[in-house]
Amino acid sequence: MNNVQQKLLPLMTEQLQWMPFVNIKLHEPFVKFIYWSLRQLDAGAQHSTVTSTLRRLGEDIFQGVVTKGIQDSSQHSVENKPKTAAFFKSSNLPLRFLSTLIVLKIVTEADYLAQAFDSLCLDLKTEEEKTLFLEYQAVPVILSHLRISSKGLLSNVIDSLLQMTVESSKFLSSIRVKKAG
């Protein structure tokens, strides 16, 4: 892992805390940036500080970010309504898909991973999700869980890959159009 990545990772994690205050349309591009940045990380050269930052990043993506009420100093009032930014549980399909891939890439807790695989299998029933699967090159992320050491997840991994093989005439025709164009 290079020095830039070591500095970038904590910054991205901190920026997630501000996402409840940011226009929701900016959540997807930010999470996309996080995903592609994580794909560049060298998994073999992680220090303990990077591991803890990755753990926090994964938990925030999985659980979402909720802010407490904020105090407005000019009017001396407190806004008690918490603001939330949902990623893994978002209703926005591309945002949810990217968040799922991030969870699968960096989270190690079996219950989070099982939920991420369940979400992925459900979402892969749509044409749009299958297209996103290919666009974001999800196969290496999925295959990284295909190990004997994670026996509990083997069926989830295989289910996810099988879901991609279920034929869909609409999906196949969209791939043919993209190849022709």
C-alpha positions in Angstrom: 0.0 0.0 0.0 1.4 3.3 -0.9 1.6 6.5 1.1 -1.2 8.2 -0.8 -3.6 5.3 -0.1 -2.7 5.4 3.6 -3.6 9.0 3.8 -6.7 8.7 1.6 -8.4 5.9 3.5 -8.9 7.8 6.8 -10.0 10.9 4.9 -12.7 8.9 3.1 -13.8 7.4 6.4 -14.1 10.8 8.0 -16.0 12.2 5.0 -18.7 9.5 5.4 -19.6 11.2 8.7 -20.6 14.3 6.8 -22.8 12.5 4.2 -26.1 13.1 6.1 -25.6 16.8 5.4 -24.7 16.4 1.7 -27.2 16.3 -1.1 -28.3 12.6 -1.5 -27.4 12.8 -5.2 -23.7 13.0 -4.2 -23.7 9.8 -2.1 -23.4 7.5 -5.1 -20.4 9.2 -6.7 -18.7 9.3 -3.3 -19.3 5.6 -2.6 -18.2 4.8 -6.2 -14.9 6.6 -5.4 -14.5 4.6 -2.2 -15.1 1.4 -4.1 -12.6 2.0 -6.8 -10.1 3.2 -4.3 -10.5 0.1 -2.2 -10.0 -2.0 -5.4 -6.5 -0.5 -5.7 -5.4 -1.4 -2.1 -2.8 -4.1 -1.7 -4.4 -6.4 0.8 -1.1 -8.0 1.7 0.4 -4.8 3.1 -2.1 -3.5 5.7 -0.9 -2.0 8.9 -3.1 -2.2 12.1 -4.2 1.4 11.7 -5.4 0.7 8.1 -7.2 -2.4 9.3 -9.1 -0.5 12.0 -9.9 2.3 9.5 -11.2 -0.3 7.0 -13.3 -1.9 9.8 -14.8 1.5 10.6 -15.4 2.3 6.9 -17.1 -1.1 6.4 -19.3 -0.7 9.5 -20.4 2.9 8.4 -21.2 1.7 4.9 -23.2 -1.3 6.3 -25.0 0.5 9.1 -25.3 4.0 7.6 -24.3 7.2 9.3 -26.6 8.9 11.7 -25.8 12.3 13.2 -27.0 13.6 16.5 -29.0 16.9 16.7 -26.9 20.0 15.9 -26.9 23.3 17.8 -27.3 26.5 15.9 -25.2 29.1 17.7 -26.9 32.1 16.1 -30.4 31.2 17.4 -29.3 29.2 20.5 -31.6 26.4 19.5 -31.0 22.7 19.1 -32.2 20.7 16.1 -33.1 17.4 17.6 -34.0 15.6 14.4 -31.1 13.3 13.5 -29.9 13.2 9.9 -29.2 9.8 8.2 -27.2 8.6 5.3 -28.0 5.1 4.2 -25.7 3.2 1.9 -26.1 -0.6 2.2 -29.8 -0.2 3.0 -30.4 2.5 0.5 -33.4 2.4 -1.9 -31.0 3.7 -4.6 -30.1 0.4 -6.4 -26.6 1.5 -7.7 -25.7 3.0 -4.3 -26.9 -0.2 -2.5 -25.0 -2.4 -5.0 -21.7 -0.4 -4.5 -22.1 -0.5 -0.8 -22.7 -4.2 -0.9 -19.5 -4.7 -2.8 -17.6 -2.5 -0.3 -18.9 -4.6 2.6 -17.9 -7.8 0.8 -14.5 -6.3 0.0 -13.5 -5.1 3.5 -15.8 -6.5 6.2 -14.8 -9.6 8.1 -17.8 -10.2 10.4 -19.7 -13.3 9.2 -23.2 -11.9 9.9 -22.5 -8.7 7.9 -21.1 -10.7 5.0 -24.1 -13.1 5.1 -26.5 -10.2 4.9 -24.5 -8.6 2.1 -24.6 -11.8 0.1 -28.3 -12.2 0.7 -28.8 -8.6 -0.5 -26.7 -9.3 -3.6 -28.6 -12.4 -4.5 -31.9 -10.6 -4.2 -30.7 -7.6 -6.3 -29.1 -9.8 -9.0 -32.6 -10.8 -10.1 -32.9 -7.4 -11.9 -31.3 -6.6 -15.2 -29.9 -3.3 -13.9 -28.1 -5.1 -11.1 -26.5 -7.7 -13.4 -25.3 -4.8 -15.6 -23.8 -3.2 -12.5 -22.2 -6.5 -11.5 -20.3 -6.5 -14.8 -19.6 -2.7 -14.8 -18.0 -2.8 -11.4 -16.1 -6.0 -12.0 -17.6 -7.7 -9.0 -16.3 -11.3 -9.8 -12.9 -10.8 -7.9 -14.7 -9.4 -4.9 -17.1 -12.4 -4.8 -14.4 -15.0 -5.5 -12.2 -13.6 -2.6 -14.8 -15.4 -0.4 -14.5 -18.7 -2.1 -12.1 -20.2 0.4 -12.2 -23.3 2.6 -11.6 -21.1 5.6 -15.0 -19.4 5.1 -17.1 -22.5 4.9 -20.2 -20.7 6.1 -20.1 -18.3 3.2 -19.4 -20.9 0.4 -23.1 -21.4 -0.4 -23.6 -17.6 -0.5 -20.7 -17.1 -2.9 -22.0 -19.9 -5.2 -25.6 -18.5 -5.0 -24.4 -15.1 -6.0 -22.4 -16.4 -9.0 -25.3 -18.7 -10.0 -27.7 -15.7 -9.9 -25.5 -14.1 -12.6 -25.9 -17.2 -14.8 -29.7 -17.1 -14.8 -30.6 -16.2 -18.3 -32.6 -13.2 -19.1 -33.4 -12.2 -22.6 -33.5 -8.5 -21.8 -30.1 -8.7 -20.0 -28.5 -10.7 -22.8 -29.8 -8.3 -25.5 -28.5 -5.3 -23.5 -25.0 -6.8 -23.5 -25.2 -7.5 -27.2 -26.1 -3.9 -27.9 -23.2 -2.6 -25.7 -20.8 -4.9 -27.6 -22.1 -3.7 -31.0 -21.9 0.0 -30.0 
